[in-house]
Amino acid sequence: MFLPLASVVSLLAVVIPTASSGKVLVFPHDGSHWVNMKVLVEGLHLKGHAVTVIRAMDSWYISESSPHYNTITVDVAGGGDEDFFRLFVSEVIKIKRSKGSAWARLALDLELKDKFFELHRKICEVIVHMFENKDLMKSFQEAKYDVVLTDPSNGGGVLLAHYLGLPLVFNARWTVHGEAHFAIAPSPLSYVPLPPSELTDQMTFSERVQNVVFYTMRMHLYKQTVGPHYSALTSRYIDPDVSYFSLFQAADLWLMRVDFVFEFPRPTMPNVVYMGGFQCKPAKPLPQHLEEFVQSSGEHGVIIMSLGTLIGELPPDLAEEIAAAFAKMPQKVIWRYKGERPATLGNNTLMIDWMPQNDLLGHPKIKLFVSHGGTNGIYEAIYHGVPIVGIPIVFDQADNLSRLRAKRVAKVMNVADLDRQNFQEVIQEVLNEPSYRMNMQRLSRLHRDQPITPLERALFWIEFVMRHKGAAHLRTESYKMPWYSYYSVDVTLFLLTVVLLVILLFAGLIKFCFRLCFKRKQKND
């Protein structure tokens, strides 16, 4: 008549997660951004939530089938294909190596503007295709999702959440207008550097001028690049009187991929939750062939090099210089590289097309990480306490590495100046100067010293928004204020007017008293 205790416990273990589970609709940003979004998706799946991921037909990173999520594939190209980014990065490397200083920088900015303009145009085509598909939109409404999780590097998830009337959670470091803090938090340009300016929080007068000019130019550039696309869709599908960027600012929760062991101190807001390094985890054992190679390094240890998924290969002459520098090093080298094998490659270098980066960084034999400065790799290096030699190529990489340079845990090289001699000298400096490793290990201790992991914190707050149907009590409405009200220009002018009137009134009163006294004196005379 009664179930055994073990059966009851098993039944509860199945029923309870199902009863408390929710439905999450995910509109990700393709490319390397999916790597960290996937961590959240898998975490939500393990917590018992049903996750649906929207992907374009040409998605590069996002698999159509997965045990952790369902997919809805929109039958439109989203501009996130591998060739698009590879060609772009190749052009950027050419521009950087041309050494044209200001002209090269201008050419790079124009190249970025053109590519991002095209990318956001294609993303908007995906959104239009979705909104015009009445059956698809009806299925979204009938599914009764609890929340939309998106990366604000594109506006697809933002528009979709507002269209469906769902709470909105960001997995953010960037928005379509640049660094995410600048969208919602007070950001005094006197000590908050705008990425990618490569400035610190301790600026000289000339650097503060540079920061203000850089901010003004960048904001104008961002608006030119994305404004025409998203303004048209906001007017068409949401509200003609609403600014497209105010839809971003109305998000319930900002899960920020930032930790202040990396970022400079700055003001923040109640609905910002910090989860920098949430993708990091303890190292797992290496595959046997890699473990044997690493152990063969002896007391000298191992250098690993990866320039990220976008930079699988380099111009042949540049690859030859890097290989020649590695060949002269006493360390063993593991280099993730998909290009042709350089003729100068030494016997101490193992070239592979994929590496378990986190597991290698956590190995005690690893002495140095040569990196492009991507956020994921930087946080893995901080987590495991491995110093860096940085070779930034594009996007936020130079700015990321400048923060590590300011904390004295990295040396940074310009790809235009890289040759075998100076590359070897920089590597030897970081290897032979103990302060780089000591400083990075100190950052690692600070980063790990938290009551719960960044991933646990992020998942808690997503579920918080799902339970409470949003987080309006944490969200400021200041973004709805006109600029003159936000900066209290109207209040300042009013108070100045009052002060001026009081002064004029007082001056008039004194003048009247003097005249009165003068008239009495004349009468007496």
Contacts in CASP RR format, 6 or more apart in sequence:
PFRMAT RR
TARGET T0000
AUTHOR 0000-0000-0000
METHOD contacts of the structure
MODEL  1
MFLPLASVVSLLAVVIPTASSGKVLVFPHDGSHWVNMKVLVEGLHLKGHA
VTVIRAMDSWYISESSPHYNTITVDVAGGGDEDFFRLFVSEVIKIKRSKG
SAWARLALDLELKDKFFELHRKICEVIVHMFENKDLMKSFQEAKYDVVLT
DPSNGGGVLLAHYLGLPLVFNARWTVHGEAHFAIAPSPLSYVPLPPSELT
DQMTFSERVQNVVFYTMRMHLYKQTVGPHYSALTSRYIDPDVSYFSLFQA
ADLWLMRVDFVFEFPRPTMPNVVYMGGFQCKPAKPLPQHLEEFVQSSGEH
GVIIMSLGTLIGELPPDLAEEIAAAFAKMPQKVIWRYKGERPATLGNNTL
MIDWMPQNDLLGHPKIKLFVSHGGTNGIYEAIYHGVPIVGIPIVFDQADN
LSRLRAKRVAKVMNVADLDRQNFQEVIQEVLNEPSYRMNMQRLSRLHRDQ
PITPLERALFWIEFVMRHKGAAHLRTESYKMPWYSYYSVDVTLFLLTVVL
LVILLFAGLIKFCFRLCFKRKQKND
3 11 0 8 1.000
17 47 0 8 1.000
17 48 0 8 1.000
18 48 0 8 1.000
21 47 0 8 1.000
21 48 0 8 1.000
21 49 0 8 1.000
21 50 0 8 1.000
22 48 0 8 1.000
22 49 0 8 1.000
22 50 0 8 1.000
22 146 0 8 1.000
22 466 0 8 1.000
23 49 0 8 1.000
23 50 0 8 1.000
23 52 0 8 1.000
23 143 0 8 1.000
23 144 0 8 1.000
23 145 0 8 1.000
23 146 0 8 1.000
24 44 0 8 1.000
24 49 0 8 1.000
24 50 0 8 1.000
24 51 0 8 1.000
24 52 0 8 1.000
24 145 0 8 1.000
24 146 0 8 1.000
24 147 0 8 1.000
24 148 0 8 1.000
24 149 0 8 1.000
24 462 0 8 1.000
24 466 0 8 1.000
25 52 0 8 1.000
25 54 0 8 1.000
25 140 0 8 1.000
25 143 0 8 1.000
25 145 0 8 1.000
25 147 0 8 1.000
25 148 0 8 1.000
25 149 0 8 1.000
25 160 0 8 1.000
25 164 0 8 1.000
25 166 0 8 1.000
26 37 0 8 1.000
26 41 0 8 1.000
26 51 0 8 1.000
26 52 0 8 1.000
26 53 0 8 1.000
26 54 0 8 1.000
26 69 0 8 1.000
26 148 0 8 1.000
26 149 0 8 1.000
26 150 0 8 1.000
27 54 0 8 1.000
27 148 0 8 1.000
27 149 0 8 1.000
27 150 0 8 1.000
27 151 0 8 1.000
27 154 0 8 1.000
27 156 0 8 1.000
27 157 0 8 1.000
27 160 0 8 1.000
28 34 0 8 1.000
28 37 0 8 1.000
28 53 0 8 1.000
28 54 0 8 1.000
28 55 0 8 1.000
28 62 0 8 1.000
28 150 0 8 1.000
28 151 0 8 1.000
29 37 0 8 1.000
29 150 0 8 1.000
29 151 0 8 1.000
29 153 0 8 1.000
29 154 0 8 1.000
30 55 0 8 1.000
30 56 0 8 1.000
30 59 0 8 1.000
30 60 0 8 1.000
30 61 0 8 1.000
30 62 0 8 1.000
30 78 0 8 1.000
30 79 0 8 1.000
30 80 0 8 1.000
31 60 0 8 1.000
31 61 0 8 1.000
31 80 0 8 1.000
31 85 0 8 1.000
31 309 0 8 1.000
32 61 0 8 1.000
32 308 0 8 1.000
32 309 0 8 1.000
32 310 0 8 1.000
32 374 0 8 1.000
32 376 0 8 1.000
33 151 0 8 1.000
33 153 0 8 1.000
34 61 0 8 1.000
34 62 0 8 1.000
35 61 0 8 1.000
35 279 0 8 1.000
35 376 0 8 1.000
36 171 0 8 1.000
36 257 0 8 1.000
36 278 0 8 1.000
36 279 0 8 1.000
36 375 0 8 1.000
36 376 0 8 1.000
37 149 0 8 1.000
37 151 0 8 1.000
37 171 0 8 1.000
38 68 0 8 1.000
39 278 0 8 1.000
39 279 0 8 1.000
39 455 0 8 1.000
40 149 0 8 1.000
40 171 0 8 1.000
40 255 0 8 1.000
40 278 0 8 1.000
40 455 0 8 1.000
40 458 0 8 1.000
40 459 0 8 1.000
40 462 0 8 1.000
41 51 0 8 1.000
41 53 0 8 1.000
41 68 0 8 1.000
41 69 0 8 1.000
42 68 0 8 1.000
43 68 0 8 1.000
43 455 0 8 1.000
43 459 0 8 1.000
44 51 0 8 1.000
44 459 0 8 1.000
44 462 0 8 1.000
45 51 0 8 1.000
45 67 0 8 1.000
45 68 0 8 1.000
45 69 0 8 1.000
47 459 0 8 1.000
47 463 0 8 1.000
49 466 0 8 1.000
50 70 0 8 1.000
51 68 0 8 1.000
51 69 0 8 1.000
51 70 0 8 1.000
52 69 0 8 1.000
52 70 0 8 1.000
52 71 0 8 1.000
52 72 0 8 1.000
52 143 0 8 1.000
52 145 0 8 1.000
53 62 0 8 1.000
53 66 0 8 1.000
53 69 0 8 1.000
53 70 0 8 1.000
53 71 0 8 1.000
53 72 0 8 1.000
54 71 0 8 1.000
54 72 0 8 1.000
54 74 0 8 1.000
54 130 0 8 1.000
54 160 0 8 1.000
55 62 0 8 1.000
55 64 0 8 1.000
55 71 0 8 1.000
55 72 0 8 1.000
55 73 0 8 1.000
55 74 0 8 1.000
56 73 0 8 1.000
56 74 0 8 1.000
56 76 0 8 1.000
56 77 0 8 1.000
56 78 0 8 1.000
56 79 0 8 1.000
56 80 0 8 1.000
56 126 0 8 1.000
57 73 0 8 1.000
57 74 0 8 1.000
57 75 0 8 1.000
57 76 0 8 1.000
57 77 0 8 1.000
57 78 0 8 1.000
58 77 0 8 1.000
58 78 0 8 1.000
58 79 0 8 1.000
58 80 0 8 1.000
58 81 0 8 1.000
59 73 0 8 1.000
59 78 0 8 1.000
59 80 0 8 1.000
60 80 0 8 1.000
60 81 0 8 1.000
60 82 0 8 1.000
60 85 0 8 1.000
62 71 0 8 1.000
63 71 0 8 1.000
64 71 0 8 1.000
64 73 0 8 1.000
65 71 0 8 1.000
72 136 0 8 1.000
74 126 0 8 1.000
74 129 0 8 1.000
74 130 0 8 1.000
75 129 0 8 1.000
76 122 0 8 1.000
76 125 0 8 1.000
76 126 0 8 1.000
76 129 0 8 1.000
77 122 0 8 1.000
77 125 0 8 1.000
78 122 0 8 1.000
78 123 0 8 1.000
78 125 0 8 1.000
78 126 0 8 1.000
79 118 0 8 1.000
79 119 0 8 1.000
79 122 0 8 1.000
79 123 0 8 1.000
80 119 0 8 1.000
80 122 0 8 1.000
84 115 0 8 1.000
84 119 0 8 1.000
85 310 0 8 1.000
86 310 0 8 1.000
88 111 0 8 1.000
88 115 0 8 1.000
88 394 0 8 1.000
89 310 0 8 1.000
89 311 0 8 1.000
89 393 0 8 1.000
89 394 0 8 1.000
91 111 0 8 1.000
92 108 0 8 1.000
92 111 0 8 1.000
92 393 0 8 1.000
92 394 0 8 1.000
93 314 0 8 1.000
93 315 0 8 1.000
93 318 0 8 1.000
93 393 0 8 1.000
93 415 0 8 1.000
94 315 0 8 1.000
95 104 0 8 1.000
95 107 0 8 1.000
95 108 0 8 1.000
95 111 0 8 1.000
96 104 0 8 1.000
96 108 0 8 1.000
96 393 0 8 1.000
96 414 0 8 1.000
96 415 0 8 1.000
96 416 0 8 1.000
97 315 0 8 1.000
97 318 0 8 1.000
97 415 0 8 1.000
97 416 0 8 1.000
98 104 0 8 1.000
98 107 0 8 1.000
98 416 0 8 1.000
99 416 0 8 1.000
109 221 0 8 1.000
112 394 0 8 1.000
113 221 0 8 1.000
113 224 0 8 1.000
113 225 0 8 1.000
116 225 0 8 1.000
116 226 0 8 1.000
117 225 0 8 1.000
117 226 0 8 1.000
119 154 0 8 1.000
120 154 0 8 1.000
120 176 0 8 1.000
120 225 0 8 1.000
120 226 0 8 1.000
120 229 0 8 1.000
120 230 0 8 1.000
121 229 0 8 1.000
123 154 0 8 1.000
123 155 0 8 1.000
123 156 0 8 1.000
123 229 0 8 1.000
124 229 0 8 1.000
124 230 0 8 1.000
124 232 0 8 1.000
124 233 0 8 1.000
126 156 0 8 1.000
127 155 0 8 1.000
127 156 0 8 1.000
127 159 0 8 1.000
127 160 0 8 1.000
127 233 0 8 1.000
128 233 0 8 1.000
130 136 0 8 1.000
130 137 0 8 1.000
130 160 0 8 1.000
131 137 0 8 1.000
131 159 0 8 1.000
131 163 0 8 1.000
131 237 0 8 1.000
137 163 0 8 1.000
140 160 0 8 1.000
140 164 0 8 1.000
141 164 0 8 1.000
145 164 0 8 1.000
145 166 0 8 1.000
146 166 0 8 1.000
146 167 0 8 1.000
146 466 0 8 1.000
146 469 0 8 1.000
147 166 0 8 1.000
147 167 0 8 1.000
147 168 0 8 1.000
147 169 0 8 1.000
147 462 0 8 1.000
147 465 0 8 1.000
147 466 0 8 1.000
147 470 0 8 1.000
148 157 0 8 1.000
148 160 0 8 1.000
148 161 0 8 1.000
148 164 0 8 1.000
148 166 0 8 1.000
148 167 0 8 1.000
148 168 0 8 1.000
148 169 0 8 1.000
149 169 0 8 1.000
149 170 0 8 1.000
149 171 0 8 1.000
149 462 0 8 1.000
150 156 0 8 1.000
150 157 0 8 1.000
150 158 0 8 1.000
150 160 0 8 1.000
150 161 0 8 1.000
150 168 0 8 1.000
150 169 0 8 1.000
150 170 0 8 1.000
150 171 0 8 1.000
151 170 0 8 1.000
151 171 0 8 1.000
151 172 0 8 1.000
152 158 0 8 1.000
152 170 0 8 1.000
152 172 0 8 1.000
152 174 0 8 1.000
152 175 0 8 1.000
152 176 0 8 1.000
152 180 0 8 1.000
152 183 0 8 1.000
152 248 0 8 1.000
152 251 0 8 1.000
153 174 0 8 1.000
153 175 0 8 1.000
153 176 0 8 1.000
154 176 0 8 1.000
155 176 0 8 1.000
155 230 0 8 1.000
155 248 0 8 1.000
157 168 0 8 1.000
158 168 0 8 1.000
158 247 0 8 1.000
158 248 0 8 1.000
158 251 0 8 1.000
159 230 0 8 1.000
159 233 0 8 1.000
159 234 0 8 1.000
159 237 0 8 1.000
159 238 0 8 1.000
159 247 0 8 1.000
161 167 0 8 1.000
161 168 0 8 1.000
162 168 0 8 1.000
162 238 0 8 1.000
162 247 0 8 1.000
162 250 0 8 1.000
163 237 0 8 1.000
163 238 0 8 1.000
167 252 0 8 1.000
167 253 0 8 1.000
167 465 0 8 1.000
167 466 0 8 1.000
167 469 0 8 1.000
167 470 0 8 1.000
167 471 0 8 1.000
168 250 0 8 1.000
168 251 0 8 1.000
168 252 0 8 1.000
168 253 0 8 1.000
169 251 0 8 1.000
169 252 0 8 1.000
169 253 0 8 1.000
169 255 0 8 1.000
169 461 0 8 1.000
169 462 0 8 1.000
169 465 0 8 1.000
170 180 0 8 1.000
170 251 0 8 1.000
170 253 0 8 1.000
170 254 0 8 1.000
170 255 0 8 1.000
171 255 0 8 1.000
171 257 0 8 1.000
172 180 0 8 1.000
172 254 0 8 1.000
172 255 0 8 1.000
172 256 0 8 1.000
172 257 0 8 1.000
173 179 0 8 1.000
173 180 0 8 1.000
173 256 0 8 1.000
173 257 0 8 1.000
173 258 0 8 1.000
173 375 0 8 1.000
173 396 0 8 1.000
174 180 0 8 1.000
174 396 0 8 1.000
175 183 0 8 1.000
175 248 0 8 1.000
176 222 0 8 1.000
176 225 0 8 1.000
176 226 0 8 1.000
176 230 0 8 1.000
176 245 0 8 1.000
176 248 0 8 1.000
177 183 0 8 1.000
177 219 0 8 1.000
177 222 0 8 1.000
177 223 0 8 1.000
177 226 0 8 1.000
177 245 0 8 1.000
177 248 0 8 1.000
178 195 0 8 1.000
178 218 0 8 1.000
178 222 0 8 1.000
179 194 0 8 1.000
179 195 0 8 1.000
180 254 0 8 1.000
180 256 0 8 1.000
181 187 0 8 1.000
181 192 0 8 1.000
181 256 0 8 1.000
181 266 0 8 1.000
181 268 0 8 1.000
181 272 0 8 1.000
182 194 0 8 1.000
183 245 0 8 1.000
183 248 0 8 1.000
183 249 0 8 1.000
184 249 0 8 1.000
184 254 0 8 1.000
184 269 0 8 1.000
184 271 0 8 1.000
184 272 0 8 1.000
184 476 0 8 1.000
184 479 0 8 1.000
185 266 0 8 1.000
185 267 0 8 1.000
185 268 0 8 1.000
185 269 0 8 1.000
185 272 0 8 1.000
186 267 0 8 1.000
187 194 0 8 1.000
187 266 0 8 1.000
187 267 0 8 1.000
188 267 0 8 1.000
189 208 0 8 1.000
189 211 0 8 1.000
189 212 0 8 1.000
189 215 0 8 1.000
190 203 0 8 1.000
190 208 0 8 1.000
191 201 0 8 1.000
191 202 0 8 1.000
191 203 0 8 1.000
191 264 0 8 1.000
191 266 0 8 1.000
192 201 0 8 1.000
192 264 0 8 1.000
192 266 0 8 1.000
192 267 0 8 1.000
193 199 0 8 1.000
193 200 0 8 1.000
193 201 0 8 1.000
193 203 0 8 1.000
193 211 0 8 1.000
193 264 0 8 1.000
194 211 0 8 1.000
194 214 0 8 1.000
194 215 0 8 1.000
194 218 0 8 1.000
195 396 0 8 1.000
195 399 0 8 1.000
196 395 0 8 1.000
196 396 0 8 1.000
196 398 0 8 1.000
196 399 0 8 1.000
197 210 0 8 1.000
197 211 0 8 1.000
197 214 0 8 1.000
197 399 0 8 1.000
198 398 0 8 1.000
198 399 0 8 1.000
198 402 0 8 1.000
199 207 0 8 1.000
199 210 0 8 1.000
199 211 0 8 1.000
199 402 0 8 1.000
200 264 0 8 1.000
200 402 0 8 1.000
200 403 0 8 1.000
200 406 0 8 1.000
201 264 0 8 1.000
201 265 0 8 1.000
201 266 0 8 1.000
203 211 0 8 1.000
227 244 0 8 1.000
230 244 0 8 1.000
230 245 0 8 1.000
231 243 0 8 1.000
231 244 0 8 1.000
233 244 0 8 1.000
234 242 0 8 1.000
234 243 0 8 1.000
234 244 0 8 1.000
234 247 0 8 1.000
238 247 0 8 1.000
246 479 0 8 1.000
246 480 0 8 1.000
249 479 0 8 1.000
250 475 0 8 1.000
250 479 0 8 1.000
251 271 0 8 1.000
251 475 0 8 1.000
252 271 0 8 1.000
252 465 0 8 1.000
252 470 0 8 1.000
252 471 0 8 1.000
252 472 0 8 1.000
252 474 0 8 1.000
252 475 0 8 1.000
253 271 0 8 1.000
253 273 0 8 1.000
253 461 0 8 1.000
253 462 0 8 1.000
253 464 0 8 1.000
253 465 0 8 1.000
253 470 0 8 1.000
253 471 0 8 1.000
253 474 0 8 1.000
254 269 0 8 1.000
254 271 0 8 1.000
254 272 0 8 1.000
254 273 0 8 1.000
255 273 0 8 1.000
255 275 0 8 1.000
255 458 0 8 1.000
255 461 0 8 1.000
255 462 0 8 1.000
256 272 0 8 1.000
256 273 0 8 1.000
256 274 0 8 1.000
256 275 0 8 1.000
256 276 0 8 1.000
257 275 0 8 1.000
257 276 0 8 1.000
257 277 0 8 1.000
257 278 0 8 1.000
257 375 0 8 1.000
258 274 0 8 1.000
258 276 0 8 1.000
259 274 0 8 1.000
259 276 0 8 1.000
259 277 0 8 1.000
259 379 0 8 1.000
259 382 0 8 1.000
259 447 0 8 1.000
259 454 0 8 1.000
260 274 0 8 1.000
261 382 0 8 1.000
261 443 0 8 1.000
261 446 0 8 1.000
261 447 0 8 1.000
262 276 0 8 1.000
262 378 0 8 1.000
262 379 0 8 1.000
262 382 0 8 1.000
262 400 0 8 1.000
262 403 0 8 1.000
262 404 0 8 1.000
262 407 0 8 1.000
262 443 0 8 1.000
263 403 0 8 1.000
264 403 0 8 1.000
269 474 0 8 1.000
269 476 0 8 1.000
270 474 0 8 1.000
270 475 0 8 1.000
270 476 0 8 1.000
271 471 0 8 1.000
271 474 0 8 1.000
271 475 0 8 1.000
271 476 0 8 1.000
273 457 0 8 1.000
273 458 0 8 1.000
273 461 0 8 1.000
274 454 0 8 1.000
274 457 0 8 1.000
275 454 0 8 1.000
275 455 0 8 1.000
275 457 0 8 1.000
275 458 0 8 1.000
276 379 0 8 1.000
276 454 0 8 1.000
277 379 0 8 1.000
277 380 0 8 1.000
277 382 0 8 1.000
277 383 0 8 1.000
277 447 0 8 1.000
277 454 0 8 1.000
278 453 0 8 1.000
278 454 0 8 1.000
278 455 0 8 1.000
278 457 0 8 1.000
278 458 0 8 1.000
279 376 0 8 1.000
279 379 0 8 1.000
279 380 0 8 1.000
279 455 0 8 1.000
280 358 0 8 1.000
280 379 0 8 1.000
280 380 0 8 1.000
280 383 0 8 1.000
280 384 0 8 1.000
281 358 0 8 1.000
282 362 0 8 1.000
283 358 0 8 1.000
283 359 0 8 1.000
283 360 0 8 1.000
283 361 0 8 1.000
283 362 0 8 1.000
283 363 0 8 1.000
283 384 0 8 1.000
284 356 0 8 1.000
284 359 0 8 1.000
285 291 0 8 1.000
285 359 0 8 1.000
286 294 0 8 1.000
286 356 0 8 1.000
286 359 0 8 1.000
286 360 0 8 1.000
286 363 0 8 1.000
287 356 0 8 1.000
290 334 0 8 1.000
290 355 0 8 1.000
290 356 0 8 1.000
290 360 0 8 1.000
293 302 0 8 1.000
293 332 0 8 1.000
293 334 0 8 1.000
293 350 0 8 1.000
294 301 0 8 1.000
294 302 0 8 1.000
294 332 0 8 1.000
294 334 0 8 1.000
294 360 0 8 1.000
294 363 0 8 1.000
294 365 0 8 1.000
294 366 0 8 1.000
295 365 0 8 1.000
296 332 0 8 1.000
297 331 0 8 1.000
297 332 0 8 1.000
297 365 0 8 1.000
298 365 0 8 1.000
300 330 0 8 1.000
300 331 0 8 1.000
300 332 0 8 1.000
300 367 0 8 1.000
301 331 0 8 1.000
301 332 0 8 1.000
301 365 0 8 1.000
301 366 0 8 1.000
301 367 0 8 1.000
302 331 0 8 1.000
302 332 0 8 1.000
302 333 0 8 1.000
302 334 0 8 1.000
302 360 0 8 1.000
302 363 0 8 1.000
302 365 0 8 1.000
302 366 0 8 1.000
302 367 0 8 1.000
303 326 0 8 1.000
303 329 0 8 1.000
303 331 0 8 1.000
303 332 0 8 1.000
303 333 0 8 1.000
303 334 0 8 1.000
303 366 0 8 1.000
303 367 0 8 1.000
303 368 0 8 1.000
303 369 0 8 1.000
303 370 0 8 1.000
303 427 0 8 1.000
304 333 0 8 1.000
304 334 0 8 1.000
304 335 0 8 1.000
304 336 0 8 1.000
304 355 0 8 1.000
304 357 0 8 1.000
304 360 0 8 1.000
304 361 0 8 1.000
304 366 0 8 1.000
304 368 0 8 1.000
304 369 0 8 1.000
304 370 0 8 1.000
305 322 0 8 1.000
305 326 0 8 1.000
305 333 0 8 1.000
305 334 0 8 1.000
305 335 0 8 1.000
305 336 0 8 1.000
305 337 0 8 1.000
305 369 0 8 1.000
305 370 0 8 1.000
305 371 0 8 1.000
306 335 0 8 1.000
306 336 0 8 1.000
306 355 0 8 1.000
306 357 0 8 1.000
306 370 0 8 1.000
306 371 0 8 1.000
306 372 0 8 1.000
307 314 0 8 1.000
307 336 0 8 1.000
307 371 0 8 1.000
307 372 0 8 1.000
307 391 0 8 1.000
307 393 0 8 1.000
308 336 0 8 1.000
308 371 0 8 1.000
308 372 0 8 1.000
308 374 0 8 1.000
310 393 0 8 1.000
310 394 0 8 1.000
311 372 0 8 1.000
311 393 0 8 1.000
312 336 0 8 1.000
312 337 0 8 1.000
312 338 0 8 1.000
312 339 0 8 1.000
313 319 0 8 1.000
313 337 0 8 1.000
313 338 0 8 1.000
313 339 0 8 1.000
313 340 0 8 1.000
314 322 0 8 1.000
314 337 0 8 1.000
314 339 0 8 1.000
316 340 0 8 1.000
316 342 0 8 1.000
318 415 0 8 1.000
318 418 0 8 1.000
319 337 0 8 1.000
319 339 0 8 1.000
319 340 0 8 1.000
319 342 0 8 1.000
320 342 0 8 1.000
320 343 0 8 1.000
320 344 0 8 1.000
321 344 0 8 1.000
321 418 0 8 1.000
321 419 0 8 1.000
321 420 0 8 1.000
321 423 0 8 1.000
322 335 0 8 1.000
322 342 0 8 1.000
322 418 0 8 1.000
322 420 0 8 1.000
322 423 0 8 1.000
323 335 0 8 1.000
323 342 0 8 1.000
323 343 0 8 1.000
323 344 0 8 1.000
323 345 0 8 1.000
323 346 0 8 1.000
323 349 0 8 1.000
324 342 0 8 1.000
324 344 0 8 1.000
324 420 0 8 1.000
325 420 0 8 1.000
325 421 0 8 1.000
325 423 0 8 1.000
325 424 0 8 1.000
325 427 0 8 1.000
326 333 0 8 1.000
326 335 0 8 1.000
326 345 0 8 1.000
326 346 0 8 1.000
326 348 0 8 1.000
326 349 0 8 1.000
327 344 0 8 1.000
327 345 0 8 1.000
327 346 0 8 1.000
327 347 0 8 1.000
327 348 0 8 1.000
327 349 0 8 1.000
328 420 0 8 1.000
328 424 0 8 1.000
329 348 0 8 1.000
329 424 0 8 1.000
329 427 0 8 1.000
329 428 0 8 1.000
330 348 0 8 1.000
331 348 0 8 1.000
331 367 0 8 1.000
331 368 0 8 1.000
331 431 0 8 1.000
332 348 0 8 1.000
332 349 0 8 1.000
332 350 0 8 1.000
333 348 0 8 1.000
333 349 0 8 1.000
333 350 0 8 1.000
334 349 0 8 1.000
334 350 0 8 1.000
334 352 0 8 1.000
334 355 0 8 1.000
334 360 0 8 1.000
335 349 0 8 1.000
335 350 0 8 1.000
335 351 0 8 1.000
335 352 0 8 1.000
336 352 0 8 1.000
336 353 0 8 1.000
336 354 0 8 1.000
336 355 0 8 1.000
336 357 0 8 1.000
337 351 0 8 1.000
337 352 0 8 1.000
337 353 0 8 1.000
338 353 0 8 1.000
341 351 0 8 1.000
344 420 0 8 1.000
345 351 0 8 1.000
357 377 0 8 1.000
357 380 0 8 1.000
358 380 0 8 1.000
358 384 0 8 1.000
360 366 0 8 1.000
361 369 0 8 1.000
361 380 0 8 1.000
361 381 0 8 1.000
361 383 0 8 1.000
361 384 0 8 1.000
361 385 0 8 1.000
361 386 0 8 1.000
362 384 0 8 1.000
362 386 0 8 1.000
366 384 0 8 1.000
366 386 0 8 1.000
367 386 0 8 1.000
367 431 0 8 1.000
367 437 0 8 1.000
368 386 0 8 1.000
368 387 0 8 1.000
368 388 0 8 1.000
368 389 0 8 1.000
368 427 0 8 1.000
368 430 0 8 1.000
368 431 0 8 1.000
369 377 0 8 1.000
369 381 0 8 1.000
369 386 0 8 1.000
369 387 0 8 1.000
369 388 0 8 1.000
369 389 0 8 1.000
370 388 0 8 1.000
370 389 0 8 1.000
370 390 0 8 1.000
370 391 0 8 1.000
370 427 0 8 1.000
371 377 0 8 1.000
371 378 0 8 1.000
371 381 0 8 1.000
371 388 0 8 1.000
371 389 0 8 1.000
371 390 0 8 1.000
371 391 0 8 1.000
371 401 0 8 1.000
372 390 0 8 1.000
372 391 0 8 1.000
372 392 0 8 1.000
372 393 0 8 1.000
372 397 0 8 1.000
373 388 0 8 1.000
373 390 0 8 1.000
373 392 0 8 1.000
373 397 0 8 1.000
373 400 0 8 1.000
373 401 0 8 1.000
374 396 0 8 1.000
374 397 0 8 1.000
374 400 0 8 1.000
375 396 0 8 1.000
375 400 0 8 1.000
378 388 0 8 1.000
378 400 0 8 1.000
378 401 0 8 1.000
378 404 0 8 1.000
379 447 0 8 1.000
381 387 0 8 1.000
381 388 0 8 1.000
381 440 0 8 1.000
382 409 0 8 1.000
382 440 0 8 1.000
382 443 0 8 1.000
382 444 0 8 1.000
382 447 0 8 1.000
383 444 0 8 1.000
383 447 0 8 1.000
383 448 0 8 1.000
384 444 0 8 1.000
385 437 0 8 1.000
385 440 0 8 1.000
385 441 0 8 1.000
385 443 0 8 1.000
385 444 0 8 1.000
386 437 0 8 1.000
386 440 0 8 1.000
387 409 0 8 1.000
387 410 0 8 1.000
387 430 0 8 1.000
387 436 0 8 1.000
387 437 0 8 1.000
387 439 0 8 1.000
387 440 0 8 1.000
388 401 0 8 1.000
388 404 0 8 1.000
388 409 0 8 1.000
388 410 0 8 1.000
388 411 0 8 1.000
388 430 0 8 1.000
388 440 0 8 1.000
389 410 0 8 1.000
389 411 0 8 1.000
389 412 0 8 1.000
389 413 0 8 1.000
389 426 0 8 1.000
389 427 0 8 1.000
389 430 0 8 1.000
390 401 0 8 1.000
390 410 0 8 1.000
390 411 0 8 1.000
390 412 0 8 1.000
390 413 0 8 1.000
391 412 0 8 1.000
391 413 0 8 1.000
391 415 0 8 1.000
391 418 0 8 1.000
392 398 0 8 1.000
392 400 0 8 1.000
392 401 0 8 1.000
392 412 0 8 1.000
392 415 0 8 1.000
393 415 0 8 1.000
398 412 0 8 1.000
401 410 0 8 1.000
401 412 0 8 1.000
402 412 0 8 1.000
404 410 0 8 1.000
404 412 0 8 1.000
405 411 0 8 1.000
405 412 0 8 1.000
407 439 0 8 1.000
407 443 0 8 1.000
408 435 0 8 1.000
408 436 0 8 1.000
408 439 0 8 1.000
409 436 0 8 1.000
409 439 0 8 1.000
409 440 0 8 1.000
409 443 0 8 1.000
410 430 0 8 1.000
410 436 0 8 1.000
411 426 0 8 1.000
411 429 0 8 1.000
411 430 0 8 1.000
411 436 0 8 1.000
413 422 0 8 1.000
413 423 0 8 1.000
413 426 0 8 1.000
430 436 0 8 1.000
452 460 0 8 1.000
464 471 0 8 1.000
465 471 0 8 1.000
478 486 0 8 1.000
483 489 0 8 1.000
484 490 0 8 1.000
END
